């Protein structure tokens, strides 16, 4: 494993790049090959720490008085050998390409010119990928369309060929499940719209319209979608579609009729950004909508009702234990929840050491623990104390829920109650 100062690091980095360039990465087994490539990438990242502001290298970078001509040439030669094996993308769990493509879109949307070095490097990483799953293709197509790269047209056609096309809908089935309403499917559709509107709005307007019609059917009753990510992408996509297909002033009157009830919604340039609501006085009923005027508006019927609790997802295993804390008197309680999430930041909970990503938040009587990523088979226990503020009888159980933030349908919940103690709970 490469380590040490700029020169020591290269002593370990150079042999790995030389070995790979002579076919050594293909000679060993898969484990050895992966280890070799990991060492090379680690050495590459470490050596960048010793690059000076003028582009040269030295043993301790900018801390030295000047760069080393010999070391700079050594680094250049070794980096050239390692070039085929280091993509320059941004590391993430799984393939780095979707994250790199996302960062590329952020850079260009923030005003970075397409010819900037950071943009061309990220573009090269995106182009090196051959993934064919719809989500990756969609975000790549949008990124390359923003970068004005000719390959965007090819990716868009590939994306369209993978779509499920119906009379008034176009969408993509994603790898996370066949459900047409998954958050990833919404995000994929959003990136598809953005890519179409960025590449050539006139050419893709008919396809984009079908995707917009599908994506609007996935909104919840509050106007959002399933999670932060897919909501932001979907809203940006619909705004882009509206901007690129706008044809004159908006002036629409939608008359809703249900038995003896009738209400006219007027949508024009003055109020088009405002949501208009009207409750139906009776239910069940048949609803008829008559539209007149010019423009495009979205009407959504929201029905709220109670349903039995869904079956628990098998994505998580959850155990909850509630105990009285003798050291804290009868007003102190302890809740312990064990799940298979691996947290990030180091905190100690009983016998388990967990690494939490962004700590804990308290909202009223609810406490939330945030965990950055999930790995199957790992277990972590979280324990915390709660204090009784008011003595009451017949206290009701509390609940613990563990769920995937970006795919809330993957959730498991369990209730808990504290053992009764005289003078404390009954």
Buried (B, 14 or more C-beta within 10 A) or exposed (E): EBEEBBBEBBEBBBBBBBBBBEEBBEEEEEEEBEBBBEBBBBBBEBBEEBBBEEEBBBBEBEEBEEBBEEBBEBBEBBBEBBEEBBBBBBEEEEBBBBBBBBBBBEBBEEEBEBEEEEBEBBBEBBBEBEEEBBBBBBBBBBBBBBBEBEBBBEBBEBBBEBBEEEEEBBBBBBEBBEEBEBBBBBBBBBBBBBBBBBBBBEEBBEBBBBBBBBBEEBBEEEEBBBBEBBBBBBBBBBEBBBEBBEEEEBBBBBBBBBEEBEEEBEBBEEEBEEEEEEEBEEEEEEBEEEEEEEBBBEBEEEEEEEEEEEEBBEBBEBEBEBEBBEEEEBBBBBBBBBBBBBBBBEBEBEEBEBEBEEEEEEEEEEBEBBBBEBEEEEEBBBBBEBEBEEEEEEEEEBEBBBBBEBBEBBBBBBEBEBEEEEEBBE
